[in-house]
Amino acid sequence: MVGLKDMFGGCGAPDSFLGLRRADIGALEADIVIFGADCATPYRSVGAYCSGGPAAIRAGSAAYAGDPAKVNFDLGGPILPGGVRAVDAGDAAVDPSDPPGNRARIEAMTSAILSAGAVPVLLGGDDSVPIPLLAAYADHGPITILQIDAHIDWRDEVEGERWGLSSTMRRASEMAHVERIIQVGARGVGSARMDALEAAQAWGAHLIPAHELDADGIDRALDLIPHGTQVVICFDCDALDPSIMPAVIAPTAGGLTYGQTLRLIRGVAKKARIAGFDLVEFMPSSDRNDAGAVLAAQLLTTVLGLIGRQAATSR
Protein backbone atom coordinates (compact mmCIF):
# COMPACT_ATOMS: atom_id res chain seq x y z
CA MET A 1 0.00 0.00 0.00
CA VAL A 2 3.06 2.28 0.20
CA GLY A 3 2.71 5.05 -2.38
CA LEU A 4 -0.80 4.00 -3.48
CA LYS A 5 -2.30 7.26 -2.27
CA ASP A 6 0.20 9.13 -4.43
CA MET A 7 -0.60 7.05 -7.51
CA PHE A 8 -4.33 7.59 -6.92
CA GLY A 9 -3.78 11.29 -6.29
CA GLY A 10 -4.94 11.04 -2.68
CA CYS A 11 -4.45 13.85 -0.20
CA GLY A 12 -2.28 11.93 2.25
CA ALA A 13 -3.48 11.28 5.79
CA PRO A 14 -6.83 13.12 5.93
CA ASP A 15 -8.15 14.55 9.18
CA SER A 16 -11.66 14.01 7.79
CA PHE A 17 -13.24 11.20 5.84
CA LEU A 18 -12.26 11.52 2.15
CA GLY A 19 -10.68 14.86 3.01
CA LEU A 20 -14.16 16.38 3.17
CA ARG A 21 -14.63 19.84 4.58
CA ARG A 22 -14.79 19.92 8.38
CA ALA A 23 -17.94 21.46 9.80
CA ASP A 24 -19.17 22.64 13.17
CA ILE A 25 -22.19 20.70 14.38
CA GLY A 26 -23.83 23.99 15.40
CA ALA A 27 -23.68 25.54 11.93
CA LEU A 28 -24.45 22.84 9.40
CA GLU A 29 -25.17 23.45 5.74
CA ALA A 30 -24.93 20.02 4.19
CA ASP A 31 -26.78 17.09 2.67
CA ILE A 32 -24.67 14.46 4.46
CA VAL A 33 -22.86 14.81 7.78
CA ILE A 34 -20.28 12.26 8.95
CA PHE A 35 -19.35 12.06 12.62
CA GLY A 36 -17.70 9.52 14.87
CA ALA A 37 -17.97 8.04 18.35
CA ASP A 38 -15.52 5.58 19.90
CA CYS A 39 -18.07 4.13 22.30
CA ALA A 40 -21.35 4.84 24.03
CA THR A 41 -21.99 2.26 26.75
CA PRO A 42 -19.04 -0.12 27.25
CA TYR A 43 -19.26 -3.27 29.33
CA ARG A 44 -16.99 -3.49 32.35
CA SER A 45 -15.37 -6.66 31.00
CA VAL A 46 -14.21 -5.27 27.63
CA GLY A 47 -14.22 -1.48 27.95
CA ALA A 48 -14.05 0.73 24.87
CA TYR A 49 -12.48 -2.00 22.74
CA CYS A 50 -13.27 -0.24 19.43
CA SER A 51 -11.56 2.98 20.48
CA GLY A 52 -9.86 4.58 17.51
CA GLY A 53 -12.27 3.07 15.02
CA PRO A 54 -13.48 6.35 13.48
CA ALA A 55 -9.92 7.62 13.05
CA ALA A 56 -8.81 4.36 11.42
CA ILE A 57 -11.70 4.44 8.94
CA ARG A 58 -10.91 8.05 8.04
CA ALA A 59 -7.28 7.07 7.47
CA GLY A 60 -8.44 4.19 5.29
CA SER A 61 -9.87 6.70 2.81
CA ALA A 62 -6.49 8.38 2.19
CA ALA A 63 -5.79 6.74 -1.17
CA TYR A 64 -8.71 8.45 -2.90
CA ALA A 65 -9.39 11.42 -0.64
CA GLY A 66 -9.54 14.98 -1.85
CA ASP A 67 -11.41 14.72 -5.16
CA PRO A 68 -15.12 13.74 -5.08
CA ALA A 69 -15.28 13.91 -8.89
CA LYS A 70 -13.22 10.71 -9.23
CA VAL A 71 -15.10 7.75 -10.69
CA ASN A 72 -16.34 5.19 -8.18
CA PHE A 73 -16.80 2.04 -10.24
CA ASP A 74 -18.98 0.57 -7.50
CA LEU A 75 -21.52 3.18 -8.66
CA GLY A 76 -20.50 3.85 -12.25
CA GLY A 77 -20.00 7.55 -11.72
CA PRO A 78 -18.36 10.17 -9.51
CA ILE A 79 -17.87 9.61 -5.79
CA LEU A 80 -20.41 12.38 -5.16
CA PRO A 81 -22.68 14.11 -7.66
CA GLY A 82 -21.90 17.76 -8.34
CA GLY A 83 -23.49 20.13 -5.88
CA VAL A 84 -23.98 17.55 -3.12
CA ARG A 85 -22.60 18.85 0.16
CA ALA A 86 -20.94 16.26 2.39
CA VAL A 87 -19.00 17.30 5.49
CA ASP A 88 -17.25 15.71 8.45
CA ALA A 89 -18.25 17.06 11.88
CA GLY A 90 -15.53 15.23 13.81
CA ASP A 91 -16.20 12.98 16.79
CA ALA A 92 -18.56 13.13 19.72
CA ALA A 93 -16.70 13.61 22.99
CA VAL A 94 -16.99 10.28 24.80
CA ASP A 95 -15.81 9.09 28.19
CA PRO A 96 -15.99 5.35 29.01
CA SER A 97 -16.80 6.28 32.62
CA ASP A 98 -19.85 8.36 31.59
CA PRO A 99 -22.21 6.20 29.48
CA PRO A 100 -25.32 8.40 30.03
CA GLY A 101 -23.34 11.45 28.94
CA ASN A 102 -21.98 9.60 25.90
CA ARG A 103 -25.47 8.59 24.80
CA ALA A 104 -26.77 12.12 25.31
CA ARG A 105 -23.97 13.63 23.23
CA ILE A 106 -24.37 11.16 20.36
CA GLU A 107 -28.13 11.67 20.33
CA ALA A 108 -27.72 15.46 20.42
CA MET A 109 -25.30 15.42 17.47
CA THR A 110 -27.66 13.21 15.49
CA SER A 111 -30.63 15.44 16.32
CA ALA A 112 -28.72 18.53 15.17
CA ILE A 113 -27.90 16.85 11.86
CA LEU A 114 -31.50 15.77 11.29
CA SER A 115 -32.82 19.21 12.22
CA ALA A 116 -30.48 20.70 9.60
CA GLY A 117 -32.12 18.50 6.97
CA ALA A 118 -29.03 16.33 6.48
CA VAL A 119 -28.44 12.58 6.61
CA PRO A 120 -26.28 11.44 9.56
CA VAL A 121 -23.51 8.91 8.91
CA LEU A 122 -21.93 7.63 12.12
CA LEU A 123 -18.54 5.95 12.40
CA GLY A 124 -17.94 3.70 15.38
CA GLY A 125 -17.10 2.54 17.83
CA ASP A 126 -18.83 -0.46 19.39
CA ASP A 127 -22.37 -1.56 18.62
CA SER A 128 -23.88 0.35 21.55
CA VAL A 129 -23.28 3.54 19.54
CA PRO A 130 -26.35 3.10 17.25
CA ILE A 131 -28.81 3.16 20.18
CA PRO A 132 -28.65 6.96 20.73
CA LEU A 133 -28.40 7.49 16.97
CA LEU A 134 -31.71 5.67 16.49
CA ALA A 135 -33.30 7.44 19.46
CA ALA A 136 -32.73 10.79 17.75
CA TYR A 137 -35.27 9.89 15.03
CA ALA A 138 -38.18 10.22 17.49
CA ASP A 139 -39.27 13.47 15.82
CA HIS A 140 -38.11 12.44 12.35
CA GLY A 141 -39.77 9.05 11.91
CA PRO A 142 -41.18 6.62 11.31
CA ILE A 143 -38.18 4.54 10.30
CA THR A 144 -37.35 1.05 9.17
CA ILE A 145 -34.10 -0.38 10.52
CA LEU A 146 -31.99 -2.64 8.32
CA GLN A 147 -29.35 -4.21 10.54
CA ILE A 148 -26.53 -6.00 8.69
CA ASP A 149 -24.67 -7.88 11.39
CA ALA A 150 -23.33 -11.27 12.46
CA HIS A 151 -25.41 -10.98 15.66
CA ILE A 152 -29.02 -10.07 16.39
CA ASP A 153 -28.36 -7.93 19.52
CA TRP A 154 -31.64 -8.71 21.32
CA ARG A 155 -30.33 -9.49 24.83
CA ASP A 156 -32.17 -7.44 27.44
CA GLU A 157 -29.04 -6.92 29.54
CA VAL A 158 -25.43 -8.04 29.90
CA GLU A 159 -23.46 -7.62 33.13
CA GLY A 160 -26.40 -5.60 34.44
CA GLU A 161 -26.15 -3.16 31.51
CA ARG A 162 -29.23 -2.67 29.31
CA TRP A 163 -27.71 -0.14 26.86
CA GLY A 164 -24.69 -2.15 25.73
CA LEU A 165 -23.70 -3.57 22.38
CA SER A 166 -25.63 -6.84 22.77
CA SER A 167 -28.94 -5.00 23.26
CA THR A 168 -28.99 -2.61 20.31
CA MET A 169 -32.02 -4.00 18.48
CA ARG A 170 -33.84 -4.78 21.74
CA ARG A 171 -33.65 -1.10 22.73
CA ALA A 172 -34.56 -0.03 19.18
CA SER A 173 -37.69 -2.21 19.32
CA GLU A 174 -38.88 -0.15 22.30
CA MET A 175 -38.79 3.11 20.31
CA ALA A 176 -42.24 4.13 19.10
CA HIS A 177 -40.90 5.57 15.84
CA VAL A 178 -39.36 2.24 14.75
CA GLU A 179 -41.89 0.59 12.42
CA ARG A 180 -39.98 -2.52 11.42
CA ILE A 181 -36.63 -4.22 11.92
CA ILE A 182 -35.00 -6.34 9.23
CA GLN A 183 -31.85 -8.21 10.29
CA VAL A 184 -29.49 -9.75 7.77
CA GLY A 185 -26.32 -11.75 8.26
CA ALA A 186 -26.59 -13.60 11.59
CA ARG A 187 -24.47 -16.73 11.71
CA GLY A 188 -22.50 -19.04 13.96
CA VAL A 189 -22.73 -18.93 17.74
CA GLY A 190 -22.79 -15.58 19.52
CA SER A 191 -24.01 -14.49 22.93
CA ALA A 192 -27.73 -14.81 22.14
CA ARG A 193 -29.79 -17.40 23.98
CA MET A 194 -33.24 -18.66 23.01
CA ASP A 195 -34.99 -15.93 25.01
CA ALA A 196 -33.33 -13.27 22.84
CA LEU A 197 -34.33 -15.03 19.61
CA GLU A 198 -37.86 -15.51 20.88
CA ALA A 199 -38.12 -11.83 21.86
CA ALA A 200 -37.06 -10.79 18.35
CA GLN A 201 -39.56 -13.13 16.75
CA ALA A 202 -42.37 -12.08 19.11
CA TRP A 203 -41.79 -8.39 18.29
CA GLY A 204 -41.94 -9.17 14.59
CA ALA A 205 -38.33 -8.66 13.55
CA HIS A 206 -37.49 -10.27 10.22
CA LEU A 207 -34.35 -12.42 10.55
CA ILE A 208 -32.47 -13.54 7.45
CA PRO A 209 -29.34 -15.51 8.40
CA ALA A 210 -26.18 -15.34 6.32
CA HIS A 211 -26.48 -18.91 5.01
CA GLU A 212 -29.69 -17.96 3.18
CA LEU A 213 -28.14 -15.08 1.20
CA ASP A 214 -26.83 -17.25 -1.63
CA ALA A 215 -30.38 -18.43 -2.28
CA ASP A 216 -32.98 -15.66 -2.13
CA GLY A 217 -32.07 -13.96 1.13
CA ILE A 218 -31.11 -10.57 -0.32
CA ASP A 219 -34.27 -10.38 -2.43
CA ARG A 220 -36.37 -11.38 0.59
CA ALA A 221 -34.79 -8.63 2.68
CA LEU A 222 -35.45 -6.04 -0.01
CA ASP A 223 -39.04 -7.24 -0.46
CA LEU A 224 -39.66 -6.44 3.22
CA ILE A 225 -38.84 -2.74 2.68
CA PRO A 226 -41.87 -0.71 1.54
CA HIS A 227 -41.33 1.71 -1.34
CA GLY A 228 -40.62 5.24 -0.20
CA THR A 229 -40.01 4.45 3.46
CA GLN A 230 -37.14 5.89 5.51
CA VAL A 231 -34.46 3.31 6.22
CA VAL A 232 -31.64 3.62 8.75
CA ILE A 233 -28.94 1.05 7.96
CA CYS A 234 -27.00 -0.25 10.95
CA PHE A 235 -23.91 -1.94 9.55
CA ASP A 236 -21.65 -3.95 11.82
CA CYS A 237 -18.22 -4.72 10.35
CA ASP A 238 -18.46 -8.32 11.52
CA ALA A 239 -21.30 -8.79 9.01
CA LEU A 240 -18.51 -9.12 6.45
CA ASP A 241 -16.59 -12.36 6.19
CA PRO A 242 -13.40 -12.22 8.31
CA SER A 243 -11.34 -13.16 5.25
CA ILE A 244 -11.91 -9.59 4.01
CA MET A 245 -12.70 -7.81 7.31
CA PRO A 246 -10.30 -8.89 10.06
CA ALA A 247 -10.80 -5.82 12.31
CA VAL A 248 -13.58 -7.19 14.53
CA ILE A 249 -13.81 -8.63 18.02
CA ALA A 250 -15.60 -11.86 17.04
CA PRO A 251 -14.60 -13.07 13.55
CA THR A 252 -17.06 -15.71 12.33
CA ALA A 253 -16.85 -17.61 9.06
CA GLY A 254 -19.62 -17.39 6.49
CA GLY A 255 -20.09 -13.62 6.39
CA LEU A 256 -21.19 -11.39 3.55
CA THR A 257 -18.98 -10.72 0.58
CA TYR A 258 -18.40 -7.15 -0.55
CA GLY A 259 -20.55 -7.84 -3.62
CA GLN A 260 -23.47 -9.12 -1.54
CA THR A 261 -23.22 -6.07 0.68
CA LEU A 262 -23.32 -3.68 -2.27
CA ARG A 263 -26.26 -5.50 -3.84
CA LEU A 264 -28.21 -5.23 -0.61
CA ILE A 265 -27.50 -1.55 0.06
CA ARG A 266 -27.96 -0.53 -3.58
CA GLY A 267 -31.29 -2.37 -3.51
CA VAL A 268 -32.38 -0.33 -0.49
CA ALA A 269 -31.48 2.90 -2.29
CA LYS A 270 -33.65 1.92 -5.28
CA LYS A 271 -36.73 1.39 -3.11
CA ALA A 272 -36.44 3.74 -0.17
CA ARG A 273 -34.67 6.75 1.27
CA ILE A 274 -31.51 6.01 3.21
CA ALA A 275 -32.20 8.30 6.18
CA GLY A 276 -29.12 7.34 8.16
CA PHE A 277 -26.20 4.95 8.23
CA ASP A 278 -23.82 3.70 10.89
CA LEU A 279 -20.65 1.70 10.40
CA VAL A 280 -19.61 0.21 13.73
CA GLU A 281 -17.67 -2.57 15.46
CA PHE A 282 -14.41 -1.64 13.75
CA MET A 283 -11.57 -2.80 16.01
CA PRO A 284 -8.26 -1.26 14.87
CA SER A 285 -6.11 -3.53 17.04
CA SER A 286 -7.29 -6.58 15.07
CA ASP A 287 -6.71 -5.11 11.62
CA ARG A 288 -4.08 -6.58 9.27
CA ASN A 289 -1.97 -4.11 7.30
CA ASP A 290 -4.92 -1.69 7.34
CA ALA A 291 -6.89 -4.00 5.01
CA GLY A 292 -10.04 -3.69 7.10
CA ALA A 293 -9.80 0.08 7.31
CA VAL A 294 -9.42 0.40 3.54
CA LEU A 295 -12.39 -1.92 2.96
CA ALA A 296 -14.52 0.00 5.47
CA ALA A 297 -13.60 3.27 3.74
CA GLN A 298 -14.43 1.83 0.31
CA LEU A 299 -17.84 0.67 1.51
CA LEU A 300 -18.57 3.96 3.23
CA THR A 301 -17.54 5.92 0.13
CA THR A 302 -20.08 3.99 -1.92
CA VAL A 303 -22.79 4.52 0.69
CA LEU A 304 -22.08 8.27 0.63
CA GLY A 305 -22.45 8.17 -3.14
CA LEU A 306 -25.83 6.46 -2.88
CA ILE A 307 -27.08 8.95 -0.30
CA GLY A 308 -25.66 11.81 -2.37
CA ARG A 309 -27.49 10.62 -5.48
CA GLN A 310 -30.74 10.51 -3.53
CA ALA A 311 -30.12 14.06 -2.28
CA ALA A 312 -29.41 15.29 -5.82
CA THR A 313 -32.57 13.80 -7.29
CA SER A 314 -34.81 15.08 -4.48
CA ARG A 315 -34.07 18.73 -5.25
C-alpha positions in Angstrom: 0.0 0.0 0.0 3.1 2.3 0.2 2.7 5.0 -2.4 -0.8 4.0 -3.5 -2.3 7.3 -2.3 0.2 9.1 -4.4 -0.6 7.0 -7.5 -4.3 7.6 -6.9 -3.8 11.3 -6.3 -4.9 11.0 -2.7 -4.5 13.8 -0.2 -2.3 11.9 2.2 -3.5 11.3 5.8 -6.8 13.1 5.9 -8.2 14.6 9.2 -11.7 14.0 7.8 -13.2 11.2 5.8 -12.3 11.5 2.1 -10.7 14.9 3.0 -14.2 16.4 3.2 -14.6 19.8 4.6 -14.8 19.9 8.4 -17.9 21.5 9.8 -19.2 22.6 13.2 -22.2 20.7 14.4 -23.8 24.0 15.4 -23.7 25.5 11.9 -24.5 22.8 9.4 -25.2 23.5 5.7 -24.9 20.0 4.2 -26.8 17.1 2.7 -24.7 14.5 4.5 -22.9 14.8 7.8 -20.3 12.3 9.0 -19.3 12.1 12.6 -17.7 9.5 14.9 -18.0 8.0 18.4 -15.5 5.6 19.9 -18.1 4.1 22.3 -21.4 4.8 24.0 -22.0 2.3 26.8 -19.0 -0.1 27.2 -19.3 -3.3 29.3 -17.0 -3.5 32.4 -15.4 -6.7 31.0 -14.2 -5.3 27.6 -14.2 -1.5 28.0 -14.0 0.7 24.9 -12.5 -2.0 22.7 -13.3 -0.2 19.4 -11.6 3.0 20.5 -9.9 4.6 17.5 -12.3 3.1 15.0 -13.5 6.3 13.5 -9.9 7.6 13.1 -8.8 4.4 11.4 -11.7 4.4 8.9 -10.9 8.0 8.0 -7.3 7.1 7.5 -8.4 4.2 5.3 -9.9 6.7 2.8 -6.5 8.4 2.2 -5.8 6.7 -1.2 -8.7 8.4 -2.9 -9.4 11.4 -0.6 -9.5 15.0 -1.9 -11.4 14.7 -5.2 -15.1 13.7 -5.1 -15.3 13.9 -8.9 -13.2 10.7 -9.2 -15.1 7.8 -10.7 -16.3 5.2 -8.2 -16.8 2.0 -10.2 -19.0 0.6 -7.5 -21.5 3.2 -8.7 -20.5 3.8 -12.2 -20.0 7.6 -11.7 -18.4 10.2 -9.5 -17.9 9.6 -5.8 -20.4 12.4 -5.2 -22.7 14.1 -7.7 -21.9 17.8 -8.3 -23.5 20.1 -5.9 -24.0 17.5 -3.1 -22.6 18.8 0.2 -20.9 16.3 2.4 -19.0 17.3 5.5 -17.2 15.7 8.4 -18.2 17.1 11.9 -15.5 15.2 13.8 -16.2 13.0 16.8 -18.6 13.1 19.7 -16.7 13.6 23.0 -17.0 10.3 24.8 -15.8 9.1 28.2 -16.0 5.3 29.0 -16.8 6.3 32.6 -19.9 8.4 31.6 -22.2 6.2 29.5 -25.3 8.4 30.0 -23.3 11.5 28.9 -22.0 9.6 25.9 -25.5 8.6 24.8 -26.8 12.1 25.3 -24.0 13.6 23.2 -24.4 11.2 20.4 -28.1 11.7 20.3 -27.7 15.5 20.4 -25.3 15.4 17.5 -27.7 13.2 15.5 -30.6 15.4 16.3 -28.7 18.5 15.2 -27.9 16.9 11.9 -31.5 15.8 11.3 -32.8 19.2 12.2 -30.5 20.7 9.6 -32.1 18.5 7.0 -29.0 16.3 6.5 -28.4 12.6 6.6 -26.3 11.4 9.6 -23.5 8.9 8.9 -21.9 7.6 12.1 -18.5 6.0 12.4 -17.9 3.7 15.4 -17.1 2.5 17.8 -18.8 -0.5 19.4 -22.4 -1.6 18.6 -23.9 0.4 21.6 -23.3 3.5 19.5 -26.4 3.1 17.2 -28.8 3.2 20.2 -28.7 7.0 20.7 -28.4 7.5 17.0 -31.7 5.7 16.5 -33.3 7.4 19.5 -32.7 10.8 17.7 -35.3 9.9 15.0 -38.2 10.2 17.5 -39.3 13.5 15.8 -38.1 12.4 12.3 -39.8 9.0 11.9 -41.2 6.6 11.3 -38.2 4.5 10.3 -37.4 1.0 9.2 -34.1 -0.4 10.5 -32.0 -2.6 8.3 -29.4 -4.2 10.5 -26.5 -6.0 8.7 -24.7 -7.9 11.4 -23.3 -11.3 12.5 -25.4 -11.0 15.7 -29.0 -10.1 16.4 -28.4 -7.9 19.5 -31.6 -8.7 21.3 -30.3 -9.5 24.8 -32.2 -7.4 27.4 -29.0 -6.9 29.5 -25.4 -8.0 29.9 -23.5 -7.6 33.1 -26.4 -5.6 34.4 -26.1 -3.2 31.5 -29.2 -2.7 29.3 -27.7 -0.1 26.9 -24.7 -2.1 25.7 -23.7 -3.6 22.4 -25.6 -6.8 22.8 -28.9 -5.0 23.3 -29.0 -2.6 20.3 -32.0 -4.0 18.5 -33.8 -4.8 21.7 -33.6 -1.1 22.7 -34.6 0.0 19.2 -37.7 -2.2 19.3 -38.9 -0.2 22.3 -38.8 3.1 20.3 -42.2 4.1 19.1 -40.9 5.6 15.8 -39.4 2.2 14.8 -41.9 0.6 12.4 -40.0 -2.5 11.4 -36.6 -4.2 11.9 -35.0 -6.3 9.2 -31.9 -8.2 10.3 -29.5 -9.8 7.8 -26.3 -11.8 8.3 -26.6 -13.6 11.6 -24.5 -16.7 11.7 -22.5 -19.0 14.0 -22.7 -18.9 17.7 -22.8 -15.6 19.5 -24.0 -14.5 22.9 -27.7 -14.8 22.1 -29.8 -17.4 24.0 -33.2 -18.7 23.0 -35.0 -15.9 25.0 -33.3 -13.3 22.8 -34.3 -15.0 19.6 -37.9 -15.5 20.9 -38.1 -11.8 21.9 -37.1 -10.8 18.4 -39.6 -13.1 16.8 -42.4 -12.1 19.1 -41.8 -8.4 18.3 -41.9 -9.2 14.6 -38.3 -8.7 13.5 -37.5 -10.3 10.2 -34.4 -12.4 10.5 -32.5 -13.5 7.4 -29.3 -15.5 8.4 -26.2 -15.3 6.3 -26.5 -18.9 5.0 -29.7 -18.0 3.2 -28.1 -15.1 1.2 -26.8 -17.3 -1.6 -30.4 -18.4 -2.3 -33.0 -15.7 -2.1 -32.1 -14.0 1.1 -31.1 -10.6 -0.3 -34.3 -10.4 -2.4 -36.4 -11.4 0.6 -34.8 -8.6 2.7 -35.5 -6.0 0.0 -39.0 -7.2 -0.5 -39.7 -6.4 3.2 -38.8 -2.7 2.7 -41.9 -0.7 1.5 -41.3 1.7 -1.3 -40.6 5.2 -0.2 -40.0 4.5 3.5 -37.1 5.9 5.5 -34.5 3.3 6.2 -31.6 3.6 8.7 -28.9 1.1 8.0 -27.0 -0.2 11.0 -23.9 -1.9 9.6 -21.6 -4.0 11.8 -18.2 -4.7 10.3 -18.5 -8.3 11.5 -21.3 -8.8 9.0 -18.5 -9.1 6.4 -16.6 -12.4 6.2 -13.4 -12.2 8.3 -11.3 -13.2 5.3 -11.9 -9.6 4.0 -12.7 -7.8 7.3 -10.3 -8.9 10.1 -10.8 -5.8 12.3 -13.6 -7.2 14.5 -13.8 -8.6 18.0 -15.6 -11.9 17.0 -14.6 -13.1 13.5 -17.1 -15.7 12.3 -16.8 -17.6 9.1 -19.6 -17.4 6.5 -20.1 -13.6 6.4 -21.2 -11.4 3.6 -19.0 -10.7 0.6 -18.4 -7.2 -0.5 -20.6 -7.8 -3.6 -23.5 -9.1 -1.5 -23.2 -6.1 0.7 -23.3 -3.7 -2.3 -26.3 -5.5 -3.8 -28.2 -5.2 -0.6 -27.5 -1.5 0.1 -28.0 -0.5 -3.6 -31.3 -2.4 -3.5 -32.4 -0.3 -0.5 -31.5 2.9 -2.3 -33.6 1.9 -5.3 -36.7 1.4 -3.1 -36.4 3.7 -0.2 -34.7 6.8 1.3 -31.5 6.0 3.2 -32.2 8.3 6.2 -29.1 7.3 8.2 -26.2 5.0 8.2 -23.8 3.7 10.9 -20.6 1.7 10.4 -19.6 0.2 13.7 -17.7 -2.6 15.5 -14.4 -1.6 13.7 -11.6 -2.8 16.0 -8.3 -1.3 14.9 -6.1 -3.5 17.0 -7.3 -6.6 15.1 -6.7 -5.1 11.6 -4.1 -6.6 9.3 -2.0 -4.1 7.3 -4.9 -1.7 7.3 -6.9 -4.0 5.0 -10.0 -3.7 7.1 -9.8 0.1 7.3 -9.4 0.4 3.5 -12.4 -1.9 3.0 -14.5 0.0 5.5 -13.6 3.3 3.7 -14.4 1.8 0.3 -17.8 0.7 1.5 -18.6 4.0 3.2 -17.5 5.9 0.1 -20.1 4.0 -1.9 -22.8 4.5 0.7 -22.1 8.3 0.6 -22.5 8.2 -3.1 -25.8 6.5 -2.9 -27.1 9.0 -0.3 -25.7 11.8 -2.4 -27.5 10.6 -5.5 -30.7 10.5 -3.5 -30.1 14.1 -2.3 -29.4 15.3 -5.8 -32.6 13.8 -7.3 -34.8 15.1 -4.5 -34.1 18.7 -5.2 
